[in-house]
Every structure is written in structure tokens, then in C-alpha cells.
Amino acid sequence: MTQHNSALEHKDQSLLQQWLAILSVAIGAFALVTSELLPVGVLNDVARDLAISSGQAGLMVTLPGITAALSAVLLSIGIGAMDRRKLLIFLTLVMVLANFTAAFANDLPTLLFGRILLGVGIGGFWATAIALSARLAPRGVGVAKASAIIMVGVTLATVVGVPLGTWLSGLFGWRMTFLLTAVLGIPVLLMQVFTLPALTPKKAISFSDLPALLFIPKARVGMIAVLLIGLAHFAAFTYIAPFFKFSSGFNGQTISSLLLLYGGAGVLGNIFAGFAASRNVRNTFILVGVMVGACIFLMPHLGTHLSGAIILTAIWGFAFGAFPTCANIWMFVAAPNDVERGMPLFVALFQVNIALGSYFGGRLVDQMGINSLLLFATALVVLGLLNVLAFGRSVKNPQLAPNT
């Protein structure tokens, strides 16, 4: 089917079908990213059940991040003219199988195999996300708004995936958490089967397209900041549950409640960023970075008491809820004509943050303790902020204000 016929097929759908189609992608994005971040909230349970260290359990976050980073780049090139509808359905099926594998794993290698499988699904999804937002925009909805709808699923997953996993684990156990996630993916899969139109590609992406954003100074500043601050966040937050357990002495119910607070605050942060960053992305990004850095630095000093832990967790959740939206808007402001070509590499950068943050965080936790990890993460945030302050002064986005 040609690109023109694909567009016609979508427009021939009823408005309800068009909305269900784009929602199936947004919900699929939420399910994928939630599945990726679920282990952060259940590290203690998994480590105890499988008799491994917290650092080893952190590989559940590291390996899918590495796999997704590779998949985002390689699949964006390798899929060629493949119908994206079939690809999306396949990747959702991969997610379901990956979570079933994790739920029934009796040893660390089997568990990690399931997590690697999930990474393929995550990276593959992002290989096609930009094109899908344009092609699935319902009548009367612009491409930018359609992209935002899909990004809502991702942003919400980054802030509620951890507390959701912790809450479910507290109620049913960590295995049931993965099982429920797998089962919940089945309706999403069926929704995609019955609502997605054919989605033939506009243009294949080549290797030469991938570094497009790196050659644009304003975009490069943003990518460096995302790398440093994102790395700090995932290094520290991946091990926040062990910190609350062993340093603060909180019980499982208290930790679950704190992470639910983190998720709720993150939703508010996402809303805030959509409003503030579309008007002044640099100042919003700096504010978010300062909040993340301050929370990481103060956690060993104030987070050992419940009142301090509540305040810092809420601020941290709010700040990181805003972070992905700020990062995306920065790229659209800095390089509006090159975002599509450079997005696979940008997505890979986020996945590298998750993988390297959780990996090196685990090494520091096992060898030097959680406080050393938090101090190291604080230093990374400071470097990211200095980069924005020194080299990002010309990043302005008045062109976005009328559209918000």
C-alpha cells in the first residue's frame, strides 16, 4: 500500500476509530515504559527472592536500557518499508511475552532474558514514534498535538511506573506485578489490531541522518544536559527504595506510599512543563535541574526522617515529571527541522541514561554505599546545569507560545 493510500485509509475511518488508534499507541507507550521501570520499585523483593545483591537486581533496569538504545537506532534503519502497523502489533506482543517471562523466572539469567526482550520492544517502538504521531492524528488534531498525546503515555510512565510497581508488589508480590502487566498488555494489543490503519513509511532513515542534532550547537547543549542530568537521576532513583529501607529504616508500606507520592507529583510536573517550557524552555530546564540536584544532595541529610523524605520525594517527582517534556521541547526549539531525523539517537540517549545510570549506580551502591552514589549524582547534575548556563543562553522559543 502506498503512503497516499495509507493516509486515505486512516481518513476513511470514523473519528472514534482514529482516536482509538492514537490512544492505542499512547497506551502502548505507557505500558512499554512502565514495564521498563517496574523493577525500580521491586528491587528489594527481587534481590531477596533470588538471593542476589541490589546491584545485581539493578541489571533488570540496565539491560533493557542498553537493548532499547541499540534497537532505537538499528530498527529505525533496518525496518525499511515495513508497515508500521504490523511492527507496532509485533512489539506490543514482545512486551507481553517479556513480562510473562519475568513473572515466571526462577533465576537471574531467565529474568534478564525477559528484560532484554522487553528492551527490543521499547527501542522498536521509538523507532517509529515520530512517523506514527503524524499519520495517526485524528481529524482536527495537528501533528504537534498528536505527538503530545503519545508523549503523555511516555511521560506518565516515567513518573508512575515505579510507584505502580511498588504498590502492586506490596499487594501481590513482584512476580504478580509482572504478570498483571503482561495481562494488561493484551487489551492494548487487541486495540491496536482492530483500530490501527496501514502505516507505510514516509522515508527510510539512514545512518547519515542519525547524528543530525549533534551538528546543531543549541541542540547539542540540550543533549549534553539531558545526558548528565538524566544519568544522575536514574543512577540515584533506581536505588531509592534500598535507601529508604536501609538508610531511613522505612517499612514496605511507607516506601510504597512515598513512591506513589513521587508519581502523583510527577503528573503535576508534566502539566507544569507543558505550560512553562513552551514559553521559556531554558529557564524551565534550569529550574527542573536545580530541583533534581537539590533533592539528590539533600536526601542523605533530610530523607532519613519521614517528613523530609515526603518533601524531597514530592519535589523530585515533580521535577522529573517535567524533565522529559522539557527535553523534547528543547529539541523542537533548537532544531525544528531536524528532530525527526535525529530522534532515534535522542531516544537512544534516554535509554543510555537508564542503562548506565542503573549500572554504575549499582556498582557504587555495592562498593561504596548509597550516600556516595547520591553525591556523585549531585555532581553530574551540577555539570549539566553549568552546561546550560554557559552555552544555552541563546535558546529561546517565542515561536512556541502562540501554539500552546
N, C-alpha and C positions, 0 to 999 in steps of 0.2 A: 504494500500500500504506500502511496506517495505521501509526502508531507502535506500536500494540499488536501488529499482525500482524508488524511488523518484529522486535519482541522475541521473539515466538514462533518466527519462522523461525530466529533465532540459537540459541534454546534447543533447537530440534529438531536442530541439528547435533550431531555426535558431539563429545566432549570434545577429541579430537585436532584436528578441524576448527576448533573455537573457538580453540584455542591457535595453530594455524597462521594463523588470521585476524588475531589481535592481533600475532603475530610479523611478519606481512607488513607491518603498519603500522609497527611498530618498525624493521624493516629498511629500509622505505621512507624513514622519517625519517632513519635513519643515512645512507642513500645521498644524500638531498637535501642535508643539511647538509654531508656530506663533499664533495659536488660544489661547494658554495658556497665552501668553504675551501681546496680544492685549489690555487688559484693562489698562495697564500701561499708554498708550498714550491717553486714553479717560476717565480717572478717573474724570477729572473736568466736562466733559459733562454729564457723568452718574450721578455724585453726584448732579449736578444742576437739571437734568431732573427728578430724583426720589426723590429729596428733602432730601438727606442724606449727611452725612459728608464724607470727603475724606477717613478717616479711615474705615468707613463702606463700601465704594466703593472698598477699598483695599481687602475686602473679596473675590472679584472676582478673585484675584490672589492667596489668601491664601488657599481657599477651594479646588480648583483643584490640588494645590500642595500637600496638605495632602492626598487627594484621590489617586493621582498618586503614591505617596510614598507607600501607602498601596497596591495598585494594582500591582506595580512593584514586590513586594515581594510575595504577596499571589497568583497572577496569574501565576508567574513563577513556583510555586509549584502545584497549583490547576489544570492547564490545562493538565497535564499529557501527554497522547499520542495524543492529539488533533492535527489535521492537521493545521499547522501554516498558510497555505493559507487561510483557512476559518476564522481563528482568525483575520488575518490582514484585510480581507474584512469587517468583522463584526465591528472591531474597527474603521475603516475609516467611516463606516456608522454611528457609535455612534458619531463621531466628527461632521458629517454633521447635525445630529439631535440636538446635543448640541448647535451648533451655531444658528440653526433656533430657538431654544427655547430662547436663549439670545436675538436674534433680535426682537422677538415679546413679550418679558416680559414687563409687566406693573407695576410690583412691585419687591421689592428686593428679597423675597423668591423665586419667579419664576425664576428670573435671576440667583440666586445662585444654584438652582436645575440644570439649564443648565450647569453651570460651574462645578458642581460635576460630572455630566455625562461626561463632557469633561475629567475630571481627570481620570476616568476609562479607557477611550480610550488611554490617554497618558501612563499611567502605564502599560496597557496591551501591548502596542506596544513595550516598552522597555523590557518587559518580554521575548521577542523573538528576539530582535535585533541582538544579537551576533550570534545565530544559523543561522539567515537569511543571514547575510553577508557571511558566509562560503558557504551556499548552493546555493546562487544566483550569485556567482562570475562567470562572463562570461568567455568563453574560452580565455585563455591567460592572465587572470587577477587573481592575487593572492588574498588570503583571506584578507591580510592586506590592500591591495588597495580597495577591495570590501567594507571592513569595513569603510575605509576612505570616500568612495563615500556616504555611508549612513550618516556618521557623518557630511559631508558637509551640508546636509539638516538641521541637528540639529543646527550646529554652525551658519549657516546663519540666521536661525530663531531666535536665541538668540540675534542677533545684528540688524536684520532688522524688527523683529516682532513689536517692539514698534514704530519705526518711520513710518512703513507702516500703523499701526492702526491709528496713529495720522494724517497722511496725508489723509487717506480715510475718517476719521471722519470730518476733516476740509472741505472736498469736499461734502460729502453726509450725515453727521451725524453719531453718534455712532451706531445706530440701523442698518443702511445700511452697516456699516463696518462688523458687524457680519453676516448679510445676504449675502453679497458678499463672505465672507469667506466660508460660508456654500455652496453656489452655486459653488464656485471654487473647493470644495471638491468632487463634483460629477464626473468630468472627471478623477480625481485621482482614485476614486472608480471603475469606468469602466475600467480604465487602469489596475488595479490590477485583476479584474475579467477575463480579456482576456489575460493577459500575465504571471501571477504568476503560476508556476508549483505546484504540490503537495509538501508539505513540512512537512514530518513526522519528529518527534523529534529524535535527536541522543540519548539523555539520559535525563530522568527527573531529575530536581534539587530538592534536599531535604532540609529541614530546616537546617540540619547539614552543608550543603555546604555554606550557606549564609554568615557567618562571616569569610570566608577564608582569605580575605585581612586584617582583623583586627589582625590576628595572625602573620603577616609578618611585622617586625618593619619599613622597608622602605615604605611599602605601607600604614601603619598606619600613619606615618608622613604626607604623602600626603593627606590622607583623612581628617586629622585634619585641615590641611591648607586649603583644599577645603571648609570644613565646615565654618571656621572662615571668610575667605575672601569672599566666596560666600554669606554667611549670611550678611556680611557688604554691599556687592554690592546690593543685592536685597532689603535690608532694605532702603538703600538710593535711589536707582534708581527708585524704584516703585513710589516714591513721588517727582521725579524730575520735572514733569510737574507742580504740585502745587507750587513748589519752584520758578520756572521760572515765574509763573503767579503772585504769591502774594509777593515774596521777591524781584524779579527782575523787576516786572511790565511789562513783555513782553506780547505782544498780541498773539492770537492763531496762526497766520501765522508765527511769529518769532519762537514760540515754536516748531511748526511742522518742520520748517527749521533746527533748532538745532538738533532735534531727527533724521531727515534724515541724517544730518552730522554724528551723532553718528553711524548710521547704515553703512554708507559708510566707515567710519574709521574702523568699526568692521570687515568688509570684508578684509581690508588690514591687520588687526591684525591677522586674521585667517590664512592668507597666510604666514605672518611672523612667526607665531608659528609653522606651519608645517615644516618650514625650520630650525628655531633656536632650538626649543625644541627637535627635533630629534637628535640634536648634543650635546646639553647640557641642559637638561630639568631643572636642579636645578637653574642655573643662569637665564634661561629664565623665570622660575616661579617667582623668586625673582624680576626680572625687572618688570614683569607684576603686581605683588603685590604692588610694590612701586608706580607704575603709578596710580593704582586704589586708593590706600590710599591717595596719594598726591592730586588727583582730588577731592576726597570727602572732605578732610580737607580744601582745598583752595576755594571750591565752595562758601561758605558764604562770603568770603573776595573778591574774584575776579569775581565770577559768577553773581554778581548783575549788572555788566556792560557788554554790548554786546560783546565787544572784548574779555574780559576774559571768558565769557560763551562759546564763539566759540572755544577758545583754549582748555579749560578744557573739553568740551564735546567731541571734536575730540580725545584728548588723552585718555579720559575714554573709548570711543567707541573702539579705537584701542586696549587698554589693555584688555577689557573684551571680545573682539572678539578673542583674543589669549587665554583666560583663559580656556575654555572647552578643547581645543586641548592640552594645557599644562597638564591639569589634566589627560586626557586619556593616553597621552604618559608616564606620571609619573607612572601610574599603570602598563603599559606594561613593563617598565624598572624595576620596583620594584618587580613585581610578574608575569612574563610572563606565567607561567604555571597555575596560579590560577585566572586569570582575568575572565574567563567565569563563573566559579562558584561564584565568588564574585561580578559580575557585577550587579545583581539585587539590592544588598544592596548599591552599589556605586550609582546607578541610584536613589534609594530612598533618598540617601544623598543629591543629587542635588535638588530633589523635596522638601525635608525638608527645604533646604536653601530658596527656593522660598516662601514656605508657612510661615515659621517662620519669615523670613525677612520682608515680606509684612505685617504680622500680628503685630509684635512688633513695626515695623516702624510706622504703623498706630496708635498704642497706644501712641507712643512718639509724633507723629505729633499732635494728638488731645489734648494731655495733656501738652506737654512741648514746642512744636514748632519744625519746621523743622531744625533749627540750632542745637538743642540738639540731634536730630536724627543723623545728619551728624558727630557730634563729637563722639557719641557712635560708629558709624560705623567705623570711623577712628581708634578707639582703637581696634576694632576687627581685622582690617587689620594688625595693628602692632603686635598683639599677633600671628596671622598666620605667619607673616614673621619671628618673633623670633623663632617660632617652626621649620621652615625650616632651618634657620641659625644654630640653636643649634643641631638639630637631623637629618638633612638631608644631612650632609656633605659627606656621603658615596654613595649617589645616583648618579651614573654615567651611561651613556648609549652609550659607543662607539660601542656596537653591533648594534645600530640602524643606524649608519651613512652610512654604505655601501648600505642600502636598500632605502635610501631617494633620 
